Amino acid sequence: MLRYFIGRVAAERFGPQYPVGTLSINVGACFLIGLVLEFLNGHSGLNPAWRFLIAVGFIGGFSTFSTFTYETWSDLTRGSAWLGLLYAATSLIAGLFAVNAGALAARTL
């Protein structure tokens, strides 16, 4: 519901030409997932269920882009730069092809 609300308010305020709402949601979720996961990673005494509840449940439901970005960032900052870049490029290219395939499929219905 929060995602819908932010998207609607942004579209009303800035117009539909540029997806300010989606951009705001994705960037905000990226900040939140970085904050939460690094905090939880640094506090090993906390129940691991918090990671799933907050990061996967709330933030992941708010924006899966944040999960994608965190995973890419993790690779880049932990010594697997090529893997991170490969993951980011593959996700973008495969995602564009998938959107195109879905759009083409919809036109045949």
Backbone hydrogen bonds in HBPLUS format (Angstrom, degrees):
<---DONOR---> <-ACCEPTOR-->    atom                        ^
c    i                          cat <-CA-CA->   ^        H-A-AA   ^      H-
h    n   atom  resd res      DA  || num        DHA   H-A  angle D-A-AA Bond
n    s   type  num  typ     dist DA aas  dist angle  dist       angle   num
A0005-PHE N   A0001-MET O   2.91 MM   4  6.15 163.3  1.94 152.0 156.6     1
A0006-ILE N   A0002-LEU O   2.93 MM   4  6.13 170.8  1.94 156.1 157.6     2
A0007-GLY N   A0003-ARG O   2.97 MM   4  6.09 165.4  1.99 150.4 155.1     3
A0008-ARG N   A0004-TYR O   2.86 MM   4  6.01 158.7  1.90 151.8 157.8     4
A0009-VAL N   A0005-PHE O   2.93 MM   4  6.10 169.1  1.95 155.5 158.4     5
A0010-ALA N   A0006-ILE O   2.96 MM   4  6.05 165.0  1.98 150.7 155.3     6
A0011-ALA N   A0007-GLY O   2.99 MM   4  6.11 157.5  2.04 143.8 150.1     7
A0012-GLU N   A0008-ARG O   2.97 MM   4  6.19 155.4  2.03 149.0 155.7     8
A0013-ARG N   A0009-VAL O   2.93 MM   4  6.10 153.4  2.00 148.0 155.6     9
A0014-PHE N   A0010-ALA O   2.74 MM   4  5.69 170.0  1.75 156.7 159.8    10
A0015-GLY N   A0011-ALA O   2.84 MM   4  4.62 134.5  2.05 120.5 128.9    11
A0020-VAL N   A0018-TYR O   2.69 MM   2  5.70 134.5  1.90 116.1 100.7    12
A0023-LEU N   A0019-PRO O   2.98 MM   4  6.18 168.1  1.99 157.2 161.1    13
A0024-SER N   A0020-VAL O   2.83 MM   4  5.93 161.2  1.86 149.7 155.1    14
A0025-ILE N   A0021-GLY O   2.90 MM   4  6.10 160.3  1.94 151.1 156.7    15
A0026-ASN N   A0022-THR O   2.88 MM   4  6.05 170.2  1.89 155.0 157.6    16
A0027-VAL N   A0023-LEU O   2.93 MM   4  6.04 170.4  1.94 154.8 157.6    17
A0028-GLY N   A0024-SER O   2.88 MM   4  5.81 158.6  1.93 143.2 150.4    18
A0029-ALA N   A0025-ILE O   2.86 MM   4  5.95 157.4  1.92 148.1 154.6    19
A0030-CYS N   A0026-ASN O   2.94 MM   4  6.13 147.0  2.05 141.1 150.3    20
A0031-PHE N   A0027-VAL O   3.03 MM   4  6.35 157.0  2.09 149.5 154.7    21
A0032-LEU N   A0028-GLY O   2.97 MM   4  6.27 164.0  1.99 149.0 153.4    22
A0033-ILE N   A0029-ALA O   2.83 MM   4  6.00 164.2  1.86 152.9 156.6    23
A0034-GLY N   A0030-CYS O   3.04 MM   4  6.12 157.9  2.09 145.5 151.6    24
A0035-LEU N   A0031-PHE O   2.97 MM   4  6.14 164.1  2.00 153.3 157.8    25
A0036-VAL N   A0032-LEU O   2.86 MM   4  5.99 176.0  1.86 157.0 158.3    26
A0037-LEU N   A0033-ILE O   2.94 MM   4  5.77 163.1  1.97 142.6 147.8    27
A0038-GLU N   A0034-GLY O   3.12 MM   4  5.89 158.0  2.17 138.6 145.5    28
A0039-PHE N   A0035-LEU O   3.03 MM   4  6.03 150.1  2.12 140.8 149.7    29
A0040-LEU N   A0036-VAL O   2.85 MM   4  6.06 167.0  1.87 154.2 157.8    30
A0041-ASN N   A0037-LEU O   2.77 MM   4  5.86 153.6  1.84 144.8 152.8    31
A0042-GLY N   A0038-GLU O   3.08 MM   4  6.12 140.0  2.25 134.8 144.0    32
A0042-GLY N   A0039-PHE O   3.16 MM   3  5.20 127.0  2.46  95.2 108.7    33
A0043-HIS N   A0040-LEU O   3.20 MM   3  5.11 155.9  2.26  99.9 107.2    34
A0046-LEU N   A0043-HIS O   3.09 MM   3  5.98 172.1  2.10 127.7 130.2    35
A0050-TRP N   A0047-ASN O   3.07 MM   3  5.98 162.2  2.10 126.3 129.6    36
A0051-ARG N   A0048-PRO O   3.07 MM   3  5.47 132.9  2.31 107.0 117.9    37
A0053-LEU N   A0049-ALA O   2.86 MM   4  6.09 164.5  1.89 156.2 161.3    38
A0054-ILE N   A0050-TRP O   2.89 MM   4  5.84 170.5  1.90 150.4 153.1    39
A0055-ALA N   A0051-ARG O   2.94 MM   4  5.42 132.0  2.18 129.1 141.8    40
A0057-GLY N   A0052-PHE O   2.78 MM   5  6.07 148.3  1.88 155.2 166.0    41
A0058-PHE N   A0053-LEU O   3.09 MM   5  6.59 148.5  2.19 146.1 153.9    42
A0059-ILE N   A0054-ILE O   2.89 MM   5  6.21 173.2  1.90 173.2 172.1    43
A0060-GLY N   A0055-ALA O   2.80 MM   5  5.93 130.6  2.05 136.6 152.3    44
A0061-GLY N   A0057-GLY O   3.21 MM   4  5.73 138.8  2.39 117.7 127.9    45
A0062-PHE N   A0058-PHE O   2.93 MM   4  6.13 137.7  2.12 141.7 153.9    46
A0062-PHE N   A0059-ILE O   3.09 MM   3  4.90 123.0  2.43  90.6 105.7    47
A0063-SER N   A0059-ILE O   2.87 MM   4  6.15 153.0  1.95 152.4 159.0    48
A0066-SER N   A0063-SER O   3.25 MM   3  5.75 146.1  2.37 107.4 114.4    49
A0067-THR N   A0064-THR O   3.10 MM   3  5.26 123.6  2.43  99.9 113.2    50
A0068-PHE N   A0064-THR O   3.17 MM   4  6.53 164.6  2.19 154.9 158.1    51
A0069-THR N   A0065-PHE O   2.89 MM   4  6.09 160.9  1.93 150.3 155.6    52
A0070-TYR N   A0066-SER O   2.89 MM   4  6.02 158.4  1.93 145.6 151.6    53
A0071-GLU N   A0067-THR O   2.94 MM   4  6.12 165.7  1.96 154.7 158.4    54
A0072-THR N   A0068-PHE O   3.03 MM   4  6.24 157.3  2.08 146.7 153.0    55
A0073-TRP N   A0069-THR O   2.85 MM   4  6.00 166.0  1.87 151.9 156.1    56
A0074-SER N   A0070-TYR O   2.80 MM   4  5.98 157.2  1.85 150.3 156.8    57
A0075-ASP N   A0071-GLU O   3.14 MM   4  6.40 160.2  2.18 144.9 148.9    58
A0076-LEU N   A0072-THR O   2.98 MM   4  6.26 164.3  2.00 153.7 158.2    59
A0077-THR N   A0073-TRP O   2.87 MM   4  6.01 157.1  1.92 156.6 161.8    60
A0078-ARG N   A0074-SER O   3.01 MM   4  5.87 125.1  2.32 142.0 153.7    61
A0080-SER N   A0075-ASP O   2.86 MM   5  4.80 144.8  1.98 163.8 157.7    62
A0084-GLY N   A0080-SER O   2.93 MM   4  6.24 158.8  1.98 157.3 164.0    63
A0085-LEU N   A0081-ALA O   2.87 MM   4  6.12 163.2  1.90 156.7 160.8    64
A0086-LEU N   A0082-TRP O   2.85 MM   4  5.93 156.9  1.90 144.5 151.6    65
A0087-TYR N   A0083-LEU O   2.86 MM   4  6.02 158.7  1.91 146.6 152.5    66
A0088-ALA N   A0084-GLY O   2.94 MM   4  6.16 161.3  1.98 148.1 153.1    67
A0089-ALA N   A0085-LEU O   2.89 MM   4  6.02 170.3  1.90 152.0 155.1    68
A0090-THR N   A0086-LEU O   2.82 MM   4  5.84 163.5  1.85 149.0 154.6    69
A0091-SER N   A0087-TYR O   2.90 MM   4  5.93 158.5  1.95 143.7 150.2    70
A0092-LEU N   A0088-ALA O   3.03 MM   4  6.22 162.7  2.06 149.5 153.7    71
A0093-ILE N   A0089-ALA O   2.90 MM   4  6.03 174.6  1.91 157.0 158.7    72
A0094-ALA N   A0090-THR O   2.79 MM   4  5.66 161.2  1.83 147.4 153.8    73
A0095-GLY N   A0091-SER O   2.86 MM   4  5.67 146.7  1.97 133.0 143.4    74
A0096-LEU N   A0092-LEU O   2.95 MM   4  6.16 156.1  2.01 147.8 153.5    75
A0097-PHE N   A0093-ILE O   3.00 MM   4  6.29 162.2  2.03 152.3 157.1    76
A0098-ALA N   A0094-ALA O   2.83 MM   4  6.01 155.4  1.89 147.0 154.3    77
A0099-VAL N   A0095-GLY O   2.90 MM   4  6.13 158.1  1.95 149.6 155.0    78
A0100-ASN N   A0096-LEU O   2.99 MM   4  6.17 162.7  2.02 147.1 152.1    79
A0101-ALA N   A0097-PHE O   2.83 MM   4  6.08 160.2  1.86 150.4 156.0    80
A0102-GLY N   A0098-ALA O   2.84 MM   4  6.04 159.0  1.89 148.4 154.3    81
A0103-ALA N   A0099-VAL O   2.87 MM   4  6.08 156.7  1.92 150.2 156.7    82
A0104-LEU N   A0100-ASN O   2.86 MM   4  6.09 160.0  1.90 152.7 158.3    83
A0105-ALA N   A0101-ALA O   2.89 MM   4  6.04 156.3  1.95 145.8 152.7    84
A0106-ALA N   A0102-GLY O   2.92 MM   4  6.11 151.9  2.00 143.8 151.4    85
A0107-ARG N   A0103-ALA O   3.13 MM   4  6.38 143.3  2.27 142.1 151.1    86
A0108-THR N   A0105-ALA O   3.13 MM   3  5.40 147.3  2.24 103.0 112.5    87
A0109-LEU N   A0106-ALA O   3.21 MM   3  5.38 157.8  2.26 104.1 110.9    88
